[in-house]
């Protein structure tokens, strides 16, 4: 069963969000990482890029398929995790920790799923 930390928020597209002030750290869930299989490539937006909520902002490629990363918030990318670009398998090994993808400064936090709602979505 995939882990679903209680301290995070989630999207129906399998991204997780951790809010610290006006910055959202974003990654893909363990459920998504498990479904993808061995991640071999990660493409992320650049620092300073402006992103729209719901827009495709990157991709995660595995030996089985390619998954798109959707922005759960609108705002400016303030940090991209270059470590996962260099070592994509980090997304599989630690999706909620070292495998985070981007940090976005946002002004409005949209409605997201809590852990219970996300567990219900994935049948966990």
GIGI-V47355 format. One record per run of one state. SS is the DSSP state (hx for helix, st for strand, lp for the rest). FROM is the first residue (numbers start at 1). TO is the last residue. Records with the same first field share a line. If there is no record, write none. Layout:
# GIGI-V47355
SS = FROM-TO  FROM-TO
This chain:
# GIGI-V47355
lp = 1-8  11-14  21-22  29-29  37-38  44-49  52-55  63-65  71-74  81-81  87-89  94-101  107-112  114-114  123-124
st = 9-10  15-20  23-28  39-43  50-51  56-62  66-70  75-80  102-106  113-113
hx = 30-36  82-86  90-93  115-122
